[in-house]
Amino acid sequence: MATRETAKAREGLPRQAFAITGDPADPESWKLPHHKRSIYRALKGNLDIEKTVDWERMSAAVDALSPRGYRGRRVAASPEEILEAARHLADHYREANKPLPDTLAALG
């Protein structure tokens, strides 16, 4: 049986798959998905969460934080949420030993 925490999802993903979660109880406030559905296994302790990062979506999430945005649109978020998301995404790059994109280096 699913708990209330795991029952809520957006795009088939739990809130932990998003860099911005605004209101944890409101999936519509969750932004910048950057994990695969395998995150559910990681949340149960059956997989390293870093193995669930969706690197194909990561560049879009990073771009959305920049002033120029992703496809010309910056994520609608407070400056604090943007900085927190940048730090979160930068941590994934560091854990994977990948070069930090300029946007994250500038924000973080």
N, C-alpha and C positions, 0 to 999 in steps of 0.2 A: 504494500500500500504506500502511495506517495505521500510525503509530508507536504504541508502547505508551501514550504520553501522550494521544494523540487517540483511541485505541481505547476508553478508559474513558469512560463516560458515565452520567448519571443523568437520568431524564426526557427522554432524547434530547439532553442538554446536556453540554458538557465542564465540567470543574471550574472554569474561569475564569468561568463563568456564575453562580457561587454566591458569596455574600458570606462564607460560612464554609466552609472546606474541611477542617477537622480534620486528617485524614490524606489527603494528596493522592492516595495510592494506593488509598484506600477510598471509592468513590462513596457508600456508605451514610452516611458522615460529612459529606457535603456538604449544606449547608443554605442556605436563603434564595435560591432562584433569582430572578434579576432581569434576565436577558437573553433575547433571542429566539434561535432556532436559527441566525439569520444571523451569530451570533458566530463560527461556523466560518469564514466568509469573512473576518471581521476578523482572526482568528488567522493566516490565510494572508497577510494584508497587503492584501486586496482591498476592504476596507471599514473606515471609521472605527469603532472599537469603541463609541463613544458612540452611534452610530446603531443599535446592536443592543439598547440598553436597552429592556426591556419595561415601560413606564410603567404598564400595567394591573396588573402584578404587584408593582411597586415599593412601593405603599402597604401591601400585606400584609407584605412583607419588613420595612419600617420598623416597622409595628405589632408584629411578632413580637419586635422588640428591646426594646420598651417593657415596663415592669413589668406592665401590664395584659394585654399580649400580643395576638396576633391570634386572634380568636374565643375569648378567654379563656385562651389558652395562649402563654406566653413560650417562645421558642426555647431548647432545652436546650443551653447553651454556657457556657463559663467567662466570667468578667467580662472577661478580656483579649480573648477572641474577640468578645464583644459590642461592646466599644469599637472593635476593629479593623474589624468589619463596619459599625458606625455611621460611622466615618471613610470607609470605602470607598463606602458609599451616598451620604454627603454630598458626596463628590467628584463623583459622577454628577449630583446636583442642581446643583452649582456649574457644572459644564461645560455643562449645559443652560440655565443662567441661570434656574433655577426656584427659587422660595422654599424655603428649608430647613424641613422639618417640625419642629415643636417637639421631638419625640423625638430627632431627630438633633442638633439644636442643644444639647439638654441633655446628651446622651451624648458628643458630640464636642468 
